[in-house]
C-alpha cells in the first residue's frame, strides 16, 4: 500500500507548494524590478497576501541567480497562521547577497537615502519589522526570530534639555555572520556584533558589542555580555536550513 501512497503524497505536497506561491505578485515583482534576462529566472517568490506600498527603489540580488532563491512571506516556521500581509516599502537600496527567507506578515521599509544589505541564507521570521533610513547590514546565515524589530532610526528627534543639543536621529546597524537574534528583540541604531553572536529573547541592543569578540551571548534591556565561548550549534543545522530553503 505504501508503494502506491508515497507517489500520491509526493504529488500532493508538490501541488500544495506550487499553489502556496502568490504567482501574480511573483511575476509582477520580478518583471517590474529586474531586467528581462534576470526576471525570467524568477529569483523572487512571494507567498500569501503581499502589499507593495512602494517599490521604486533599487532591489537586486548580488549573487548567481536561482529560481526562488529569495522567498518573501514564506512559511518556514512552526506556526502556520497568517495574521495580515507582507508589506514592502522600498525607496532606497535593498540588496540580497544570496538566498533569503523572509517570513509571514513581515514589514520592510527602506527610505530614499537608506541601504539595506541582507547576507546569504538570511532568515527573518514572521511579523518582524525592518526599518532602514541610513544603513543596516545583516550577515550571512544570520537568523532573526519572530516579532523582532530592527531600526536604524529613533523616528522622533530627542533633545538634551540641559544643553539643548539634539541627539542623532539615525545611525547604522551591523550584524555579523551566523548571528541568532531571539524572539521579540529590538535591534536599535548603533548596534554592532561580530560573528556567532546570540541575542537572548526580548532583549534590546543599542551599542557596539565587538569588544567582546565572537561566540558570545548577550541579553537584557539594554543588552550586556552574559556569556563567552558559546554559540548556536551551526554545524548540525546547516543541512536542515538548506532543506527549508529548497522545500
N, C-alpha and C positions, 0 to 999 in steps of 0.2 A: 504493500500500500504506500509506504514512504517513497518508493521509487516513482510512483505516479504523482504524489502530492508535492514533492520537492520542486519539480519544474513549475508546477502551478503556483506555488508560493513565491518562487523567484520572479515569475512573470507578474504576479500581483504586486510585489514590492517595487519592481521596476516601474510599473504603471503608476503607483502612488507617488514615487519620486518624481516622475515626469510631470504629473499634474499638480504637484506641490509648488512648482515654479510658476511665478507670475509672468507668463510669456509676453504679454503686452508690454509691461514695464521693462522687461529684459530687452526686447528688441528695440523699443523706443530709446532707452538709455544708451545702449551700445552704438546704435547708428547715429544718434544725435551728438555724442561726445567723442567718438573715435573716427579716424579715417576709415573708409570702407574696407580697405585691406585688413585692418585690425578688427573692425566691428564684426565682420563676417565670422570671426573665430569665437564670438560671444564669450569674452573673458569675464563679463559681469553677469551673474544670475541674481534675480530678485525673487523673494518669496513672500507670500501673503500680501496684505494691504500695504501700499507704498505711496508716499506723497513727495513729489519733487517740488518743494516750495520755490527753490531757485537753484538751477544747476548751470549758471552762466560762467562759473569759474573754470579753472583748469583741472581736469581729472584724468589721470593716466596711470598706467602700470609700467614701472621701470624694471621689467623682467621679461624673459621669454613668455609669450602669451600662450595660455592653455584655456580650453573651453571650461567655463565655470570656475575659474581659479579664485575669483572674488565673489563670495556669496553673502548677500545682504538680506537680512530678515530670515536668516537660515535657522532652522530649528535643530540645534545640535546639543541641547541641554535636556535635563530630566523632565522639567516642566514643559508642557506642550501647548498651553493655552495662550493665545494672543489677546492682549487687552486693548490694543489700539492699532497703530501702524508705524512702519518705518517712516522717518521724515529726514530728507536731505535738503540742506540749505547751503549751497556751496558757491561762494562769491570769489574766494581766493584759490589757493592751490591745494589739492588733495592728491597725494602721491602714494601709490601702493608699490612696495618694493618686492612683491611676490604674492603668494597666496594669502587669503584673508577670510575669516569667518566673523561676520557681524550679525548678532542675534536678533531676536524678535523685538519689535517696538523700540528700536534704538533711535536716538536723535543725534545728527551730526550737523554742526554749523561751523563753517569756515568763513570768517569775514574777508572783506576785499583785500586787506593787507596781510592776511594770515596764510601760513603754510603748515600743513599737517602731513607728516610722513609716517606711514604705517609699515613696519617691517614684515618680512616674510613669515607666514604662518601666524600672524596676529589673530587673536581671538578676543572679541568684545561681546560679552553676554547680554542677555535681554534687559531692556529698559534702562540701559546706560546712556549717559549724555556726554558728548564730546563737543566742547565749545572752544574755538580757536580764533583769537583776534590777532595774535602775533606768531607764535611758534610752538608746536607740540610735536615731539618725536617719540614714537613707541617702537622699541627694538624688536628684533626677530624672536619669534616663539613666545613673546610676552602674552600672557593671558589675563584678561580683565573680567572679574566676576560680575554677576548681575547687579543692577541698580547702582553702579558706580557713576561718579561724575568727575570728569577731567576738564578743568578750566584753566586757561592761562590769563584770565582777567577777573577782576573783582566786580565787574559790571558797573558799580557806582563808586565814584571817587571818594576817598576818605581824607579828612583834613585833621592835621595835628593842631589842636586848639591852643596849645602853648606857643607854637612857632608860626602857626597859620600856614605851614607848608603842606602841600598835597602829597599824599603817598602815591607811588607809581600805580597807575590803573592796570596796566598789562605787564606781562613778563614772559616767561617761557617755561616749558616742561620738557624734561628729557628723561625718559625711562629706558634703562639698558635692556640688553638681550636676556631672555629667559627669566623675566620678572613674573611674579604671580601676585596679582592685586586681589585681595579678599573682598567678600560681599559688602556692598554699600560703603565703599571707601570714597573719600573726597580727595582728589589729587589737585592741589592748587598751584598757582604760579610760583616759580622758584624751586619747584621740586626737581631734584637730580638724583638718580640712582645709578649704580653700576650694575653689572651683570649678576644674575642669580640672586636678586633681592626679593624677599617675600614681605608683603604688607598685610598685617593682620586685619581681619574683618572690622568694618565700621571705624576705621582709622582716618586721620586727616594728615596729609603730608604737605609741607609748605617751605622746605628748605633743601639745601644741598647735603645729601647723605653720603657722598662719595668718600668722605674722610674715614668711613667705617669699612671701606673696601667691598669685596664681593662676598657672596654666600652669607647674607645676614638676614635677620628677621627684625622688622621694625613695626611699631604699632602704638596706638594711643591717640589722644587729641590734645595737642599736636603729637605726631609720631616721634618716637625716640628709639634708640637701639635697644632691642630686647635680648637678642642672642646672636652670637657669631658662629661661624663654621656650620651653617645649617642651610639646606636647600631642598626644594621640591625634588622628588625622585624623577628627574627628567629622562634619564636613560631608559627607564622602564615605561615611559609614557609617550615617547616619540612615535612609536609604531601605532599606538591607539589614536593619537591625534591625526596621524597621516590617514588612517582609515576613515575617520569622521570627515576629513576634507574631501575624500573621494566618494563618500556614500551618496 
